[in-house]
Amino acid sequence: MNPGACFAALLLCSATLAAAQSYPDRPIQMIVPFGPGGTTDIMARLLADEFGRQLGGSVVVANTAGAGGSIGMGNVARARADG
């Protein structure tokens, strides 16, 4: 058998294993930079419910109020980049 054909078959097998992961593999956190109960919080919770239904996972709304939204935006900037 041709060595190139063996290598191609090996690549095809490994590609199917890598594609087996599903997204999201853990809850998604939506950071709202304002306090709970306001218009922004209500809209975020409605969006989180719809996102959760469409993605097949859970979306958690985290209210981080203070400094006119700067604290929440700082948390977003420092969040782990996970795609």
N, C-alpha and C positions, 0 to 999 in steps of 0.2 A: 504494500500500500504506500502511496505517496506521502512523504512526511508533511507536506503542506496541507494535505487533506486531513491528516490526523490532528494537526494544530488547529485547523478551522473547526473541526468537530469538538475539540476541547473548548474552544472559545464559545461556541454555541451553548454548550452545557453549562458553563460558568455564568453566562449572561442570564439564563433562566433562574438560577439560584439568587442572583443579585436583585432581580426584579420581584422577588417574592415578598419584600417588605411592603407594608401598607402605611398610608399616611392618613390621619395622624396616629402615631404610636403612643401618644400620651395626651392628656388634656391641653388644649390651647388656652393661653392666658391673654385676655383682652384687657389692657390697662386703660382705665378711664381717669383722666387727670382732675376730676372734680368729685365732689361728695355724692353719696347715694341719695336718691330721691328726686333729683333734678331732671330736667328734660334730657340732658346728655346721658345720664345714667339709664333712663327709661329707654331711649333709642338704642343704646349699646346693648341692653338686655334683649330687646326685640331682635336686633341683628345677631346676637350670640345664639339665640334659639334657632334662627334660620340657618346660620352657618353650621351649627351642630347637626341639624337635620340633613343638610346637603353633603357635609363631609363624612357623616357617619361616626362622629366622635363627640366629645363634650368640649364646650367653650366656657371658660370660667371668667366672669367679669370681676376685675380687681379695681376697686375705687381707691385712688391715691390722691387725696385732696391736699392742697396747700400751695402757697406762693403763686397763686394765679395760674396753676397748671404746670409750673416749672418742675415740681418734684416728680409728678407723673411722667413728664417728658424725659426727665433724667433717668428714670427707671427704664423707659423704653430704649434710651440710648445705650444703657449699660446691659441690656438683656442679651443673653447668649444667642448668637447667630446660628439658628438651627434649620434654616430653610423656610 
